[in-house]
Amino acid sequence: MPGTPMERDSNMLGKLQSERTQDEPKCESVVREITQTDRLNKKLLVSVLERMKKSDGQFDKFMEDGRGSCESYDDSEF
């Protein structure tokens, strides 16, 4: 059957897509600039990780004792 709705729609879609790709400018990828905040955050993170490595397991002992829990009596006022 010539001129069925499916054939007509697929042809129209192909035409629209080809027209759209010719008119639209090609988008270039956006490059994110590294800010001073990014540099400071990296330095802080490296510093914390180095301290955790040098702590000889003190942090793990602190957490196991339960002193590192969020349920502190001092925070109850807030």
N, C-alpha and C positions, 0 to 999 in steps of 0.2 A: 504494500500500500504506500504509494508515494505521499509525502507530506504528512506523515504521522506526527503527533505532537512531540514524541520523544526525539525524533530526528531534528525537528525544527528547534527545540530547546537546546540540544547539544550544539548545533551549529551557531546559534545565537550566543551561547556561553563562550564558545571558542573565539568568536569575533570580539566580544566584550573584553575577554582576557588579553587578546593581542593588542587591542586599542589601548587598554589601560597600561600595559607594560611599556609601550612606546612613549606615552605621555609623561609617566611618572619618572622623576629623576632617581638615579640609583643612590641608595642610602649608604654612606660610609659608616663603618663601625666607630662607635664613640669610645675614645680613650679617656679613662679616668685619670685625673691628675692627682698625684700623691701630695697630700697636704702636710703641714707641720704637725697637725694633730695625729695623722697616721704615723709619722715618724716617732712621735713621743709615745704613742700607744705601743708601738713595736719595742721601743727601748724598755718601757715598763714591763711588758710581758716577758722579755728576755731576762730582765733583772729578777722578776718573781720566780721564774723557772730555775734560774741558777741558784737562788736562795733555797728553793725547795730541794734541789739536789744536794746542796751542802749541809742541809739541816740534820743529817744523820738519823733520819726517822723520827725526829721530834714532832713533826707535824702529824705523822700517823699515830703516835702515842697520844697526842693531844685530842685527836678525833676519837680514838678508842675509849678514852677516859670519859667521854661525854661532855667535856668542857667546851667543845666546838659546836654544841647544839644551838639552835636559834631560840630556844626557850630560855632566855636569860632573865633573871629577876630584874636586872637593871632596865631592860627594855619594856617592862610591863607598864610603865607610866605613859609610854607613847602609844 
